[in-house]
Amino acid sequence: MDHLDELSVEELQRALNEVEGNKPTQRLTAAIADKNGVTQTELAEWYGMQRRTIYSWLFRTIIGQEDHVSSPKNNRSSWTNASAATH
């Protein structure tokens, strides 16, 4: 089951261009890779972490979609704050 069905690659790429911080950038990059067919197991190997961490990242991406995917560029703090709250 793809947890990111509701988000397009274009939305994720826009969010990636707007986001600040290492963790949010990694999560969005992983989400884009997932949308392009990279498995969670492969992502875990790339990032050197457990698959469940990647699963959590992808889940956090959809939970915070209103905060980071839909937000205007001048409101970057929405994703940063939402991400910080989920750590």
PDB file of N, CA, C and O in Angstrom:
ATOM      1  N   MET A   1       0.841  -1.175   0.000  1.00  0.00           N
ATOM      2  CA  MET A   1       0.000   0.000   0.000  1.00  0.00           C
ATOM      3  C   MET A   1       0.888   1.241   0.000  1.00  0.00           C
ATOM      4  O   MET A   1       1.792   1.373   0.824  1.00  0.00           O
ATOM      5  N   ASP A   2       0.623   2.122  -0.912  1.00  0.00           N
ATOM      6  CA  ASP A   2       1.414   3.351  -1.006  1.00  0.00           C
ATOM      7  C   ASP A   2       0.770   4.429  -0.148  1.00  0.00           C
ATOM      8  O   ASP A   2      -0.349   4.867  -0.418  1.00  0.00           O
ATOM      9  N   HIS A   3       1.472   4.844   0.867  1.00  0.00           N
ATOM     10  CA  HIS A   3       0.946   5.842   1.785  1.00  0.00           C
ATOM     11  C   HIS A   3       0.909   7.231   1.182  1.00  0.00           C
ATOM     12  O   HIS A   3       0.294   8.136   1.748  1.00  0.00           O
ATOM     13  N   LEU A   4       1.548   7.412   0.056  1.00  0.00           N
ATOM     14  CA  LEU A   4       1.638   8.742  -0.537  1.00  0.00           C
ATOM     15  C   LEU A   4       0.709   8.910  -1.732  1.00  0.00           C
ATOM     16  O   LEU A   4       0.922   9.802  -2.553  1.00  0.00           O
ATOM     17  N   ASP A   5      -0.307   8.077  -1.844  1.00  0.00           N
ATOM     18  CA  ASP A   5      -1.223   8.154  -2.982  1.00  0.00           C
ATOM     19  C   ASP A   5      -1.861   9.532  -3.140  1.00  0.00           C
ATOM     20  O   ASP A   5      -2.139   9.965  -4.259  1.00  0.00           O
ATOM     21  N   GLU A   6      -2.089  10.203  -2.046  1.00  0.00           N
ATOM     22  CA  GLU A   6      -2.773  11.498  -2.082  1.00  0.00           C
ATOM     23  C   GLU A   6      -1.885  12.639  -2.576  1.00  0.00           C
ATOM     24  O   GLU A   6      -2.386  13.710  -2.916  1.00  0.00           O
ATOM     25  N   LEU A   7      -0.584  12.420  -2.618  1.00  0.00           N
ATOM     26  CA  LEU A   7       0.354  13.471  -2.996  1.00  0.00           C
ATOM     27  C   LEU A   7       1.008  13.154  -4.326  1.00  0.00           C
ATOM     28  O   LEU A   7       1.378  12.010  -4.589  1.00  0.00           O
ATOM     29  N   SER A   8       1.150  14.169  -5.163  1.00  0.00           N
ATOM     30  CA  SER A   8       1.849  13.975  -6.435  1.00  0.00           C
ATOM     31  C   SER A   8       3.342  14.242  -6.251  1.00  0.00           C
ATOM     32  O   SER A   8       3.760  14.884  -5.287  1.00  0.00           O
ATOM     33  N   VAL A   9       4.124  13.745  -7.182  1.00  0.00           N
ATOM     34  CA  VAL A   9       5.561  14.009  -7.158  1.00  0.00           C
ATOM     35  C   VAL A   9       5.804  15.508  -7.273  1.00  0.00           C
ATOM     36  O   VAL A   9       6.706  16.047  -6.633  1.00  0.00           O
ATOM     37  N   GLU A  10       4.996  16.178  -8.091  1.00  0.00           N
ATOM     38  CA  GLU A  10       5.149  17.622  -8.262  1.00  0.00           C
ATOM     39  C   GLU A  10       4.922  18.373  -6.952  1.00  0.00           C
ATOM     40  O   GLU A  10       5.647  19.320  -6.646  1.00  0.00           O
ATOM     41  N   GLU A  11       3.916  17.956  -6.175  1.00  0.00           N
ATOM     42  CA  GLU A  11       3.671  18.587  -4.874  1.00  0.00           C
ATOM     43  C   GLU A  11       4.849  18.362  -3.929  1.00  0.00           C
ATOM     44  O   GLU A  11       5.270  19.273  -3.217  1.00  0.00           O
ATOM     45  N   LEU A  12       5.367  17.153  -3.934  1.00  0.00           N
ATOM     46  CA  LEU A  12       6.507  16.842  -3.077  1.00  0.00           C
ATOM     47  C   LEU A  12       7.745  17.624  -3.500  1.00  0.00           C
ATOM     48  O   LEU A  12       8.506  18.086  -2.649  1.00  0.00           O
ATOM     49  N   GLN A  13       7.954  17.777  -4.800  1.00  0.00           N
ATOM     50  CA  GLN A  13       9.104  18.538  -5.285  1.00  0.00           C
ATOM     51  C   GLN A  13       8.973  20.014  -4.928  1.00  0.00           C
ATOM     52  O   GLN A  13       9.959  20.653  -4.561  1.00  0.00           O
ATOM     53  N   ARG A  14       7.759  20.560  -5.032  1.00  0.00           N
ATOM     54  CA  ARG A  14       7.541  21.962  -4.614  1.00  0.00           C
ATOM     55  C   ARG A  14       7.849  22.112  -3.132  1.00  0.00           C
ATOM     56  O   ARG A  14       8.499  23.074  -2.723  1.00  0.00           O
ATOM     57  N   ALA A  15       7.383  21.167  -2.330  1.00  0.00           N
ATOM     58  CA  ALA A  15       7.633  21.220  -0.893  1.00  0.00           C
ATOM     59  C   ALA A  15       9.129  21.116  -0.612  1.00  0.00           C
ATOM     60  O   ALA A  15       9.643  21.792   0.279  1.00  0.00           O
ATOM     61  N   LEU A  16       9.827  20.275  -1.366  1.00  0.00           N
ATOM     62  CA  LEU A  16      11.272  20.122  -1.189  1.00  0.00           C
ATOM     63  C   LEU A  16      11.993  21.435  -1.477  1.00  0.00           C
ATOM     64  O   LEU A  16      12.960  21.776  -0.796  1.00  0.00           O
ATOM     65  N   ASN A  17      11.534  22.161  -2.470  1.00  0.00           N
ATOM     66  CA  ASN A  17      12.133  23.460  -2.797  1.00  0.00           C
ATOM     67  C   ASN A  17      11.897  24.495  -1.706  1.00  0.00           C
ATOM     68  O   ASN A  17      12.657  25.455  -1.581  1.00  0.00           O
ATOM     69  N   GLU A  18      10.850  24.301  -0.919  1.00  0.00           N
ATOM     70  CA  GLU A  18      10.462  25.286   0.087  1.00  0.00           C
ATOM     71  C   GLU A  18      10.931  24.948   1.500  1.00  0.00           C
ATOM     72  O   GLU A  18      10.972  25.822   2.366  1.00  0.00           O
ATOM     73  N   VAL A  19      11.274  23.716   1.730  1.00  0.00           N
ATOM     74  CA  VAL A  19      11.548  23.258   3.092  1.00  0.00           C
ATOM     75  C   VAL A  19      12.951  23.661   3.542  1.00  0.00           C
ATOM     76  O   VAL A  19      13.860  23.840   2.731  1.00  0.00           O
ATOM     77  N   GLU A  20      13.096  23.794   4.841  1.00  0.00           N
ATOM     78  CA  GLU A  20      14.394  24.075   5.444  1.00  0.00           C
ATOM     79  C   GLU A  20      14.679  22.988   6.475  1.00  0.00           C
ATOM     80  O   GLU A  20      13.765  22.482   7.126  1.00  0.00           O
ATOM     81  N   GLY A  21      15.925  22.644   6.612  1.00  0.00           N
ATOM     82  CA  GLY A  21      16.315  21.650   7.610  1.00  0.00           C
ATOM     83  C   GLY A  21      16.645  20.315   6.989  1.00  0.00           C
ATOM     84  O   GLY A  21      16.087  19.934   5.960  1.00  0.00           O
ATOM     85  N   ASN A  22      17.560  19.609   7.629  1.00  0.00           N
ATOM     86  CA  ASN A  22      18.045  18.340   7.117  1.00  0.00           C
ATOM     87  C   ASN A  22      16.985  17.240   7.147  1.00  0.00           C
ATOM     88  O   ASN A  22      16.762  16.575   6.136  1.00  0.00           O
ATOM     89  N   LYS A  23      16.334  17.042   8.283  1.00  0.00           N
ATOM     90  CA  LYS A  23      15.357  15.957   8.413  1.00  0.00           C
ATOM     91  C   LYS A  23      14.184  16.137   7.456  1.00  0.00           C
ATOM     92  O   LYS A  23      13.835  15.190   6.751  1.00  0.00           O
ATOM     93  N   PRO A  24      13.562  17.311   7.402  1.00  0.00           N
ATOM     94  CA  PRO A  24      12.454  17.478   6.455  1.00  0.00           C
ATOM     95  C   PRO A  24      12.898  17.253   5.009  1.00  0.00           C
ATOM     96  O   PRO A  24      12.148  16.700   4.205  1.00  0.00           O
ATOM     97  N   THR A  25      14.111  17.682   4.682  1.00  0.00           N
ATOM     98  CA  THR A  25      14.644  17.474   3.333  1.00  0.00           C
ATOM     99  C   THR A  25      14.809  15.984   3.058  1.00  0.00           C
ATOM    100  O   THR A  25      14.438  15.505   1.986  1.00  0.00           O
ATOM    101  N   GLN A  26      15.362  15.251   4.016  1.00  0.00           N
ATOM    102  CA  GLN A  26      15.538  13.806   3.841  1.00  0.00           C
ATOM    103  C   GLN A  26      14.186  13.106   3.685  1.00  0.00           C
ATOM    104  O   GLN A  26      14.032  12.227   2.837  1.00  0.00           O
ATOM    105  N   ARG A  27      13.222  13.493   4.496  1.00  0.00           N
ATOM    106  CA  ARG A  27      11.897  12.862   4.417  1.00  0.00           C
ATOM    107  C   ARG A  27      11.249  13.101   3.069  1.00  0.00           C
ATOM    108  O   ARG A  27      10.689  12.184   2.468  1.00  0.00           O
ATOM    109  N   LEU A  28      11.324  14.330   2.596  1.00  0.00           N
ATOM    110  CA  LEU A  28      10.715  14.630   1.298  1.00  0.00           C
ATOM    111  C   LEU A  28      11.462  13.944   0.160  1.00  0.00           C
ATOM    112  O   LEU A  28      10.837  13.479  -0.793  1.00  0.00           O
ATOM    113  N   THR A  29      12.768  13.877   0.242  1.00  0.00           N
ATOM    114  CA  THR A  29      13.555  13.174  -0.776  1.00  0.00           C
ATOM    115  C   THR A  29      13.183  11.692  -0.784  1.00  0.00           C
ATOM    116  O   THR A  29      13.037  11.093  -1.850  1.00  0.00           O
ATOM    117  N   ALA A  30      13.032  11.109   0.387  1.00  0.00           N
ATOM    118  CA  ALA A  30      12.615   9.703   0.485  1.00  0.00           C
ATOM    119  C   ALA A  30      11.211   9.514  -0.082  1.00  0.00           C
ATOM    120  O   ALA A  30      10.943   8.514  -0.748  1.00  0.00           O
ATOM    121  N   ALA A  31      10.318  10.458   0.173  1.00  0.00           N
ATOM    122  CA  ALA A  31       8.952  10.369  -0.340  1.00  0.00           C
ATOM    123  C   ALA A  31       8.943  10.438  -1.871  1.00  0.00           C
ATOM    124  O   ALA A  31       8.200   9.704  -2.522  1.00  0.00           O
ATOM    125  N   ILE A  32       9.760  11.310  -2.436  1.00  0.00           N
ATOM    126  CA  ILE A  32       9.847  11.418  -3.895  1.00  0.00           C
ATOM    127  C   ILE A  32      10.402  10.116  -4.478  1.00  0.00           C
ATOM    128  O   ILE A  32       9.894   9.621  -5.484  1.00  0.00           O
ATOM    129  N   ALA A  33      11.430   9.570  -3.857  1.00  0.00           N
ATOM    130  CA  ALA A  33      11.999   8.299  -4.321  1.00  0.00           C
ATOM    131  C   ALA A  33      10.957   7.188  -4.237  1.00  0.00           C
ATOM    132  O   ALA A  33      10.849   6.368  -5.149  1.00  0.00           O
ATOM    133  N   ASP A  34      10.189   7.155  -3.144  1.00  0.00           N
ATOM    134  CA  ASP A  34       9.131   6.167  -2.972  1.00  0.00           C
ATOM    135  C   ASP A  34       8.108   6.282  -4.099  1.00  0.00           C
ATOM    136  O   ASP A  34       7.687   5.276  -4.669  1.00  0.00           O
ATOM    137  N   LYS A  35       7.716   7.506  -4.414  1.00  0.00           N
ATOM    138  CA  LYS A  35       6.749   7.733  -5.492  1.00  0.00           C
ATOM    139  C   LYS A  35       7.307   7.289  -6.842  1.00  0.00           C
ATOM    140  O   LYS A  35       6.548   6.949  -7.750  1.00  0.00           O
ATOM    141  N   ASN A  36       8.623   7.292  -6.972  1.00  0.00           N
ATOM    142  CA  ASN A  36       9.260   6.886  -8.220  1.00  0.00           C
ATOM    143  C   ASN A  36       9.631   5.403  -8.237  1.00  0.00           C
ATOM    144  O   ASN A  36      10.365   4.954  -9.118  1.00  0.00           O
ATOM    145  N   GLY A  37       9.123   4.646  -7.265  1.00  0.00           N
ATOM    146  CA  GLY A  37       9.272   3.198  -7.293  1.00  0.00           C
ATOM    147  C   GLY A  37      10.380   2.600  -6.454  1.00  0.00           C
ATOM    148  O   GLY A  37      10.574   1.385  -6.474  1.00  0.00           O
ATOM    149  N   VAL A  38      11.115   3.421  -5.716  1.00  0.00           N
ATOM    150  CA  VAL A  38      12.149   2.891  -4.826  1.00  0.00           C
ATOM    151  C   VAL A  38      11.438   2.293  -3.610  1.00  0.00           C
ATOM    152  O   VAL A  38      10.570   2.939  -3.022  1.00  0.00           O
ATOM    153  N   THR A  39      11.795   1.077  -3.234  1.00  0.00           N
ATOM    154  CA  THR A  39      11.127   0.431  -2.104  1.00  0.00           C
ATOM    155  C   THR A  39      11.606   1.016  -0.776  1.00  0.00           C
ATOM    156  O   THR A  39      12.666   1.637  -0.693  1.00  0.00           O
ATOM    157  N   GLN A  40      10.806   0.801   0.241  1.00  0.00           N
ATOM    158  CA  GLN A  40      11.191   1.257   1.574  1.00  0.00           C
ATOM    159  C   GLN A  40      12.437   0.527   2.054  1.00  0.00           C
ATOM    160  O   GLN A  40      13.252   1.102   2.775  1.00  0.00           O
ATOM    161  N   THR A  41      12.589  -0.712   1.668  1.00  0.00           N
ATOM    162  CA  THR A  41      13.789  -1.470   2.025  1.00  0.00           C
ATOM    163  C   THR A  41      15.017  -0.840   1.374  1.00  0.00           C
ATOM    164  O   THR A  41      16.050  -0.677   2.023  1.00  0.00           O
ATOM    165  N   GLU A  42      14.907  -0.483   0.092  1.00  0.00           N
ATOM    166  CA  GLU A  42      16.022   0.170  -0.596  1.00  0.00           C
ATOM    167  C   GLU A  42      16.343   1.522   0.035  1.00  0.00           C
ATOM    168  O   GLU A  42      17.512   1.861   0.217  1.00  0.00           O
ATOM    169  N   LEU A  43      15.309   2.292   0.369  1.00  0.00           N
ATOM    170  CA  LEU A  43      15.527   3.590   1.012  1.00  0.00           C
ATOM    171  C   LEU A  43      16.246   3.418   2.345  1.00  0.00           C
ATOM    172  O   LEU A  43      17.147   4.190   2.672  1.00  0.00           O
ATOM    173  N   ALA A  44      15.852   2.418   3.105  1.00  0.00           N
ATOM    174  CA  ALA A  44      16.501   2.156   4.393  1.00  0.00           C
ATOM    175  C   ALA A  44      17.983   1.851   4.194  1.00  0.00           C
ATOM    176  O   ALA A  44      18.824   2.304   4.971  1.00  0.00           O
ATOM    177  N   GLU A  45      18.299   1.088   3.161  1.00  0.00           N
ATOM    178  CA  GLU A  45      19.701   0.796   2.868  1.00  0.00           C
ATOM    179  C   GLU A  45      20.449   2.061   2.469  1.00  0.00           C
ATOM    180  O   GLU A  45      21.575   2.279   2.916  1.00  0.00           O
ATOM    181  N   TRP A  46      19.836   2.898   1.632  1.00  0.00           N
ATOM    182  CA  TRP A  46      20.462   4.148   1.195  1.00  0.00           C
ATOM    183  C   TRP A  46      20.792   5.045   2.372  1.00  0.00           C
ATOM    184  O   TRP A  46      21.881   5.614   2.450  1.00  0.00           O
ATOM    185  N   TYR A  47      19.826   5.168   3.302  1.00  0.00           N
ATOM    186  CA  TYR A  47      19.990   6.073   4.435  1.00  0.00           C
ATOM    187  C   TYR A  47      20.676   5.416   5.633  1.00  0.00           C
ATOM    188  O   TYR A  47      20.998   6.090   6.612  1.00  0.00           O
ATOM    189  N   GLY A  48      20.898   4.113   5.556  1.00  0.00           N
ATOM    190  CA  GLY A  48      21.562   3.408   6.651  1.00  0.00           C
ATOM    191  C   GLY A  48      20.715   3.345   7.905  1.00  0.00           C
ATOM    192  O   GLY A  48      21.219   3.518   9.015  1.00  0.00           O
ATOM    193  N   MET A  49      19.433   3.099   7.729  1.00  0.00           N
ATOM    194  CA  MET A  49      18.525   3.003   8.873  1.00  0.00           C
ATOM    195  C   MET A  49      17.544   1.871   8.659  1.00  0.00           C
ATOM    196  O   MET A  49      17.524   1.236   7.604  1.00  0.00           O
ATOM    197  N   GLN A  50      16.736   1.626   9.667  1.00  0.00           N
ATOM    198  CA  GLN A  50      15.769   0.539   9.584  1.00  0.00           C
ATOM    199  C   GLN A  50      14.593   0.925   8.695  1.00  0.00           C
ATOM    200  O   GLN A  50      14.245   2.099   8.564  1.00  0.00           O
ATOM    201  N   ARG A  51      13.994  -0.094   8.091  1.00  0.00           N
ATOM    202  CA  ARG A  51      12.857   0.127   7.214  1.00  0.00           C
ATOM    203  C   ARG A  51      11.700   0.823   7.950  1.00  0.00           C
ATOM    204  O   ARG A  51      11.002   1.652   7.367  1.00  0.00           O
ATOM    205  N   ARG A  52      11.505   0.491   9.198  1.00  0.00           N
ATOM    206  CA  ARG A  52      10.398   1.108   9.937  1.00  0.00           C
ATOM    207  C   ARG A  52      10.609   2.616  10.118  1.00  0.00           C
ATOM    208  O   ARG A  52       9.640   3.364  10.253  1.00  0.00           O
ATOM    209  N   THR A  53      11.862   3.062  10.122  1.00  0.00           N
ATOM    210  CA  THR A  53      12.134   4.497  10.183  1.00  0.00           C
ATOM    211  C   THR A  53      11.671   5.163   8.896  1.00  0.00           C
ATOM    212  O   THR A  53      11.067   6.236   8.931  1.00  0.00           O
ATOM    213  N   ILE A  54      11.952   4.532   7.760  1.00  0.00           N
ATOM    214  CA  ILE A  54      11.494   5.056   6.474  1.00  0.00           C
ATOM    215  C   ILE A  54       9.970   5.078   6.436  1.00  0.00           C
ATOM    216  O   ILE A  54       9.374   6.061   5.996  1.00  0.00           O
ATOM    217  N   TYR A  55       9.344   4.012   6.890  1.00  0.00           N
ATOM    218  CA  TYR A  55       7.887   3.947   6.959  1.00  0.00           C
ATOM    219  C   TYR A  55       7.354   5.131   7.764  1.00  0.00           C
ATOM    220  O   TYR A  55       6.393   5.787   7.363  1.00  0.00           O
ATOM    221  N   SER A  56       7.987   5.390   8.899  1.00  0.00           N
ATOM    222  CA  SER A  56       7.585   6.502   9.752  1.00  0.00           C
ATOM    223  C   SER A  56       7.753   7.831   9.029  1.00  0.00           C
ATOM    224  O   SER A  56       6.882   8.696   9.112  1.00  0.00           O
ATOM    225  N   TRP A  57       8.866   8.001   8.322  1.00  0.00           N
ATOM    226  CA  TRP A  57       9.099   9.231   7.559  1.00  0.00           C
ATOM    227  C   TRP A  57       7.994   9.447   6.539  1.00  0.00           C
ATOM    228  O   TRP A  57       7.461  10.550   6.415  1.00  0.00           O
ATOM    229  N   LEU A  58       7.648   8.384   5.802  1.00  0.00           N
ATOM    230  CA  LEU A  58       6.620   8.510   4.771  1.00  0.00           C
ATOM    231  C   LEU A  58       5.263   8.810   5.393  1.00  0.00           C
ATOM    232  O   LEU A  58       4.484   9.600   4.858  1.00  0.00           O
ATOM    233  N   PHE A  59       4.989   8.174   6.526  1.00  0.00           N
ATOM    234  CA  PHE A  59       3.738   8.440   7.231  1.00  0.00           C
ATOM    235  C   PHE A  59       3.696   9.891   7.704  1.00  0.00           C
ATOM    236  O   PHE A  59       2.661  10.547   7.587  1.00  0.00           O
ATOM    237  N   ARG A  60       4.800  10.394   8.233  1.00  0.00           N
ATOM    238  CA  ARG A  60       4.860  11.787   8.678  1.00  0.00           C
ATOM    239  C   ARG A  60       4.677  12.751   7.515  1.00  0.00           C
ATOM    240  O   ARG A  60       4.115  13.833   7.681  1.00  0.00           O
ATOM    241  N   THR A  61       5.151  12.357   6.343  1.00  0.00           N
ATOM    242  CA  THR A  61       4.993  13.209   5.169  1.00  0.00           C
ATOM    243  C   THR A  61       3.520  13.380   4.835  1.00  0.00           C
ATOM    244  O   THR A  61       3.091  14.490   4.520  1.00  0.00           O
ATOM    245  N   ILE A  62       2.725  12.295   4.895  1.00  0.00           N
ATOM    246  CA  ILE A  62       1.314  12.460   4.578  1.00  0.00           C
ATOM    247  C   ILE A  62       0.549  13.118   5.712  1.00  0.00           C
ATOM    248  O   ILE A  62      -0.410  13.848   5.460  1.00  0.00           O
ATOM    249  N   ILE A  63       0.945  12.880   6.945  1.00  0.00           N
ATOM    250  CA  ILE A  63       0.269  13.528   8.072  1.00  0.00           C
ATOM    251  C   ILE A  63       0.456  15.038   7.981  1.00  0.00           C
ATOM    252  O   ILE A  63      -0.483  15.789   8.245  1.00  0.00           O
ATOM    253  N   GLY A  64       1.641  15.492   7.616  1.00  0.00           N
ATOM    254  CA  GLY A  64       1.934  16.916   7.554  1.00  0.00           C
ATOM    255  C   GLY A  64       1.694  17.554   6.209  1.00  0.00           C
ATOM    256  O   GLY A  64       2.157  18.668   5.968  1.00  0.00           O
ATOM    257  N   GLN A  65       0.972  16.867   5.311  1.00  0.00           N
ATOM    258  CA  GLN A  65       0.849  17.377   3.952  1.00  0.00           C
ATOM    259  C   GLN A  65       0.244  18.768   3.885  1.00  0.00           C
ATOM    260  O   GLN A  65       0.670  19.569   3.053  1.00  0.00           O
ATOM    261  N   GLU A  66      -0.725  19.087   4.719  1.00  0.00           N
ATOM    262  CA  GLU A  66      -1.306  20.420   4.683  1.00  0.00           C
ATOM    263  C   GLU A  66      -0.284  21.472   5.094  1.00  0.00           C
ATOM    264  O   GLU A  66      -0.319  22.605   4.615  1.00  0.00           O
ATOM    265  N   ASP A  67       0.624  21.089   5.982  1.00  0.00           N
ATOM    266  CA  ASP A  67       1.609  22.025   6.499  1.00  0.00           C
ATOM    267  C   ASP A  67       2.745  22.303   5.535  1.00  0.00           C
ATOM    268  O   ASP A  67       3.231  23.433   5.475  1.00  0.00           O
ATOM    269  N   HIS A  68       3.186  21.299   4.774  1.00  0.00           N
ATOM    270  CA  HIS A  68       4.361  21.548   3.952  1.00  0.00           C
ATOM    271  C   HIS A  68       4.111  21.474   2.459  1.00  0.00           C
ATOM    272  O   HIS A  68       4.823  22.128   1.697  1.00  0.00           O
ATOM    273  N   VAL A  69       3.149  20.722   2.017  1.00  0.00           N
ATOM    274  CA  VAL A  69       2.937  20.608   0.581  1.00  0.00           C
ATOM    275  C   VAL A  69       2.082  21.750   0.071  1.00  0.00           C
ATOM    276  O   VAL A  69       2.316  22.258  -1.025  1.00  0.00           O
ATOM    277  N   SER A  70       1.101  22.157   0.846  1.00  0.00           N
ATOM    278  CA  SER A  70       0.190  23.189   0.383  1.00  0.00           C
ATOM    279  C   SER A  70       0.582  24.604   0.778  1.00  0.00           C
ATOM    280  O   SER A  70      -0.006  25.573   0.297  1.00  0.00           O
ATOM    281  N   SER A  71       1.575  24.724   1.652  1.00  0.00           N
ATOM    282  CA  SER A  71       1.909  26.049   2.156  1.00  0.00           C
ATOM    283  C   SER A  71       2.634  26.883   1.111  1.00  0.00           C
ATOM    284  O   SER A  71       3.412  26.347   0.322  1.00  0.00           O
ATOM    285  N   PRO A  72       2.387  28.193   1.099  1.00  0.00           N
ATOM    286  CA  PRO A  72       3.105  29.072   0.174  1.00  0.00           C
ATOM    287  C   PRO A  72       4.571  29.170   0.567  1.00  0.00           C
ATOM    288  O   PRO A  72       4.929  28.917   1.717  1.00  0.00           O
ATOM    289  N   LYS A  73       5.416  29.536  -0.385  1.00  0.00           N
ATOM    290  CA  LYS A  73       6.859  29.582  -0.150  1.00  0.00           C
ATOM    291  C   LYS A  73       7.219  30.553   0.975  1.00  0.00           C
ATOM    292  O   LYS A  73       8.185  30.319   1.701  1.00  0.00           O
ATOM    293  N   ASN A  74       6.468  31.623   1.128  1.00  0.00           N
ATOM    294  CA  ASN A  74       6.802  32.596   2.160  1.00  0.00           C
ATOM    295  C   ASN A  74       6.398  32.128   3.555  1.00  0.00           C
ATOM    296  O   ASN A  74       6.593  32.858   4.527  1.00  0.00           O
ATOM    297  N   ASN A  75       5.845  30.934   3.668  1.00  0.00           N
ATOM    298  CA  ASN A  75       5.458  30.394   4.974  1.00  0.00           C
ATOM    299  C   ASN A  75       6.205  29.091   5.225  1.00  0.00           C
ATOM    300  O   ASN A  75       5.592  28.074   5.551  1.00  0.00           O
ATOM    301  N   ARG A  76       7.508  29.120   5.077  1.00  0.00           N
ATOM    302  CA  ARG A  76       8.333  27.920   5.231  1.00  0.00           C
ATOM    303  C   ARG A  76       8.284  27.343   6.628  1.00  0.00           C
ATOM    304  O   ARG A  76       8.464  26.137   6.797  1.00  0.00           O
ATOM    305  N   SER A  77       8.051  28.152   7.613  1.00  0.00           N
ATOM    306  CA  SER A  77       8.105  27.672   8.984  1.00  0.00           C
ATOM    307  C   SER A  77       7.042  26.632   9.280  1.00  0.00           C
ATOM    308  O   SER A  77       7.195  25.876  10.240  1.00  0.00           O
ATOM    309  N   SER A  78       5.973  26.556   8.501  1.00  0.00           N
ATOM    310  CA  SER A  78       4.921  25.573   8.755  1.00  0.00           C
ATOM    311  C   SER A  78       5.476  24.162   8.762  1.00  0.00           C
ATOM    312  O   SER A  78       5.225  23.400   9.696  1.00  0.00           O
ATOM    313  N   TRP A  79       6.233  23.804   7.725  1.00  0.00           N
ATOM    314  CA  TRP A  79       6.775  22.451   7.657  1.00  0.00           C
ATOM    315  C   TRP A  79       7.843  22.246   8.710  1.00  0.00           C
ATOM    316  O   TRP A  79       7.890  21.194   9.348  1.00  0.00           O
ATOM    317  N   THR A  80       8.691  23.224   8.900  1.00  0.00           N
ATOM    318  CA  THR A  80       9.747  23.091   9.891  1.00  0.00           C
ATOM    319  C   THR A  80       9.154  22.873  11.273  1.00  0.00           C
ATOM    320  O   THR A  80       9.620  22.008  12.016  1.00  0.00           O
ATOM    321  N   ASN A  81       8.127  23.650  11.628  1.00  0.00           N
ATOM    322  CA  ASN A  81       7.495  23.511  12.937  1.00  0.00           C
ATOM    323  C   ASN A  81       6.757  22.189  13.053  1.00  0.00           C
ATOM    324  O   ASN A  81       6.832  21.529  14.090  1.00  0.00           O
ATOM    325  N   ALA A  82       6.043  21.792  12.003  1.00  0.00           N
ATOM    326  CA  ALA A  82       5.323  20.525  12.042  1.00  0.00           C
ATOM    327  C   ALA A  82       6.289  19.363  12.170  1.00  0.00           C
ATOM    328  O   ALA A  82       6.027  18.400  12.890  1.00  0.00           O
ATOM    329  N   SER A  83       7.401  19.459  11.472  1.00  0.00           N
ATOM    330  CA  SER A  83       8.399  18.394  11.546  1.00  0.00           C
ATOM    331  C   SER A  83       9.015  18.332  12.933  1.00  0.00           C
ATOM    332  O   SER A  83       9.201  17.246  13.482  1.00  0.00           O
ATOM    333  N   ALA A  84       9.329  19.470  13.494  1.00  0.00           N
ATOM    334  CA  ALA A  84       9.941  19.490  14.826  1.00  0.00           C
ATOM    335  C   ALA A  84       8.993  18.901  15.870  1.00  0.00           C
ATOM    336  O   ALA A  84       9.436  18.267  16.827  1.00  0.00           O
ATOM    337  N   ALA A  85       7.702  19.109  15.685  1.00  0.00           N
ATOM    338  CA  ALA A  85       6.733  18.614  16.644  1.00  0.00           C
ATOM    339  C   ALA A  85       6.597  17.099  16.578  1.00  0.00           C
ATOM    340  O   ALA A  85       6.144  16.478  17.539  1.00  0.00           O
ATOM    341  N   THR A  86       6.982  16.496  15.454  1.00  0.00           N
ATOM    342  CA  THR A  86       6.826  15.043  15.315  1.00  0.00           C
ATOM    343  C   THR A  86       8.084  14.279  15.673  1.00  0.00           C
ATOM    344  O   THR A  86       8.074  13.049  15.617  1.00  0.00           O
ATOM    345  N   HIS A  87       9.173  14.951  16.039  1.00  0.00           N
ATOM    346  CA  HIS A  87      10.428  14.250  16.391  1.00  0.00           C
ATOM    347  C   HIS A  87      10.286  13.543  17.705  1.00  0.00           C
ATOM    348  O   HIS A  87      11.230  12.901  18.166  1.00  0.00           O
TER     349      HIS A  87
END
